[in-house]
């Protein structure tokens, strides 16, 4: 049975995002819904001096703008973020091995299209982490103005009739399982438990960008965190 996961194209997201991606047969970037200010679509947390800090893509949007229409407003954001990451993680255990790949990935990203930039970053990092899940965009699927569960059901039914929708842990609070069953679809929830790893002697902080794990553990070490147990 084909498993479909659906999520907004977040920026350099946390390990749980990649856990969900790895467990799906098809991952849908939900790019044609409204951009949410203050969300993880254009920002993520990384290590800081005393506490986690935000790494933010500068965007300018108006109310109601679709994620696919959001533009990044600074031309030098890639170099600025690379400089921040280098300054933050240069002493991390796997930095020297991981850095050339991370730098190359960033330099190859689209310039000002937020959705395409995030999508390209996620897929490039996933490839290095040995995740080969097929990806599509929700804007490529006809949902005919549907919203909420009805929209998710329409996407899954078009991509995998009789398939299973893989939801995040919190989905059970707001999703109607009966709707999925009536549509002939399965409904499952991710079981991600955040692993604890050495962050260079700091008190462990969970929920940081996957880049934190990559710089501390390397590609293979981070891939092992995401492998089924």
C-alpha positions in Angstrom: 0.0 0.0 0.0 1.5 3.3 -1.1 2.1 5.8 1.7 1.7 9.5 1.1 3.1 12.3 3.3 2.2 15.9 2.9 3.9 18.9 4.4 4.7 22.6 3.6 8.2 23.1 2.1 10.0 24.1 5.2 13.5 25.7 5.4 16.4 23.3 6.4 13.9 21.5 8.7 14.4 19.4 11.7 15.1 15.6 11.9 11.4 14.8 12.3 10.6 16.3 8.9 13.2 13.9 7.3 11.9 11.0 9.4 8.5 11.6 7.8 10.0 12.0 4.3 11.9 8.7 4.7 8.8 6.7 5.7 6.7 7.8 2.7 6.6 6.4 -0.8 5.6 9.8 -2.1 6.2 13.1 -0.3 4.0 16.1 -1.3 5.4 19.6 -0.8 2.2 21.6 0.1 3.2 24.7 -1.8 -0.1 26.2 -2.8 -1.5 27.0 0.7 -1.3 30.3 2.5 2.1 31.3 3.8 2.1 31.5 7.6 4.2 34.3 9.2 6.3 33.1 12.1 6.2 29.4 10.9 9.1 27.1 9.9 8.5 27.8 6.2 11.2 30.5 6.1 13.1 29.9 9.3 14.7 27.2 11.5 16.6 27.0 14.7 20.3 26.3 15.0 22.7 26.2 17.9 23.5 29.5 19.6 25.9 30.7 22.3 23.6 30.0 25.2 20.4 29.0 23.5 19.0 28.1 20.1 18.8 30.9 17.6 16.8 31.5 14.4 18.2 31.3 10.9 15.7 33.2 8.8 15.1 33.7 5.1 14.1 37.3 4.6 10.8 37.5 2.8 8.2 40.1 2.0 4.7 38.9 1.8 1.2 40.3 2.1 -1.8 38.7 3.8 -3.1 35.6 2.0 0.0 35.1 -0.2 0.5 31.5 -1.3 3.8 29.8 -0.4 4.5 29.3 -4.1 4.3 33.1 -4.6 6.6 34.1 -1.8 10.0 35.6 -2.8 13.2 36.0 -0.8 14.2 39.6 -0.8 18.0 39.6 -0.2 20.3 38.6 -3.0 23.1 37.7 -0.6 21.1 35.4 1.7 22.9 32.2 0.7 26.4 33.6 1.6 25.0 35.2 4.8 23.5 31.9 5.9 26.6 29.9 5.0 28.7 32.4 7.0 26.4 32.0 10.0 26.5 28.2 9.7 30.3 28.2 9.4 30.7 30.5 12.4 28.4 28.4 14.4 29.6 24.9 13.6 33.2 25.2 12.5 34.4 23.3 15.6 31.7 20.6 15.3 33.1 17.0 15.0 32.0 16.4 11.4 32.1 20.0 10.1 35.2 19.5 7.9 33.7 16.5 6.1 30.2 17.9 5.7 30.9 21.5 4.9 32.0 21.1 1.3 28.8 19.3 0.4 26.6 21.8 2.4 28.3 24.7 0.7 27.8 23.2 -2.7 24.2 22.5 -2.1 23.5 26.1 -0.9 25.3 27.6 -3.8 23.2 25.6 -6.3 19.9 26.7 -4.7 17.4 28.9 -6.6 17.8 32.6 -5.8 14.5 34.1 -4.8 11.7 31.6 -5.0 11.0 30.4 -1.4 9.1 27.2 -2.2 11.5 26.0 -4.9 14.5 26.9 -2.7 13.2 25.0 0.3 12.2 22.1 -1.9 15.6 21.9 -3.6 17.4 22.1 -0.2 15.2 19.4 1.4 15.7 17.0 -1.6 19.4 17.6 -1.8 19.9 17.0 1.9 17.6 13.9 1.7 19.7 12.5 -1.1 22.9 12.8 0.9 21.1 11.1 3.8 20.2 8.2 1.5 16.5 9.0 1.4 15.1 8.3 -2.1 11.4 9.1 -1.6 9.6 10.5 -4.7 8.5 14.1 -4.3 5.7 16.1 -6.0 4.1 19.5 -5.4 0.5 20.0 -4.3 0.2 22.7 -7.0 0.6 19.9 -9.6 -2.5 18.1 -8.1 -6.1 19.3 -8.8 -7.8 19.8 -5.4 -10.5 22.1 -6.8 -10.5 24.6 -3.9 -10.8 22.0 -1.1 -9.4 22.6 2.3 -8.4 20.7 5.5 -8.9 16.9 5.5 -10.9 17.1 2.2 -7.8 18.6 0.5 -5.5 16.0 1.9 -7.8 13.2 0.9 -8.1 14.5 -2.6 -4.3 14.6 -3.0 -3.8 11.1 -1.6 -6.6 9.6 -3.8 -5.2 11.1 -6.9 -1.6 10.0 -6.2 -2.4 6.6 -4.7 -6.0 5.4 -4.7 -6.5 3.1 -1.8 -3.2 4.4 -0.2 -2.3 5.5 3.2 -1.9 9.1 4.5 1.0 9.5 6.9 0.3 12.3 9.3 2.4 14.0 11.9 2.0 13.0 15.5 -0.3 15.9 16.3 -2.6 15.1 13.4 -4.9 13.0 15.6 -6.1 16.2 17.3 -7.7 17.6 14.3 -8.1 15.0 11.6 -11.2 13.0 11.0 -10.2 9.3 10.6 -13.7 8.4 9.5 -13.4 10.7 6.4 -10.2 8.9 5.3 -11.8 5.5 5.9 -14.9 6.5 3.9 -12.6 7.6 1.0 -11.0 4.1 1.1 -7.7 5.5 2.5 -5.6 4.4 5.4 -4.4 6.9 8.1 -1.2 6.5 10.1 0.8 8.8 12.3 4.5 9.2 12.6 6.2 7.8 15.7 9.3 10.0 15.7 11.1 10.2 19.0 13.9 12.8 18.9 17.3 11.1 19.3 19.8 12.6 21.6 23.3 13.0 20.2 26.5 14.8 21.1 26.2 18.5 20.3 29.8 19.3 21.1 29.4 19.2 24.9 26.5 21.6 25.0 23.3 20.8 26.9 21.2 18.9 24.3 18.7 21.0 22.4 16.1 19.2 20.2 14.2 20.4 17.2 17.2 22.1 15.6 17.8 22.1 11.8 18.9 18.7 10.4 22.2 20.6 9.6 23.0 20.6 13.4 23.1 16.8 13.3 25.0 16.7 10.0 27.7 19.0 11.3 28.1 17.0 14.5 27.6 13.4 13.2 28.2 13.6 9.5 26.0 12.3 6.7 26.3 8.7 7.6 25.8 9.3 11.3 22.7 11.4 10.7 21.3 8.8 8.2 21.6 6.2 11.0 19.4 8.4 13.2 16.7 8.4 10.6 17.0 4.7 9.7 14.1 2.4 10.9 14.8 0.7 14.2 
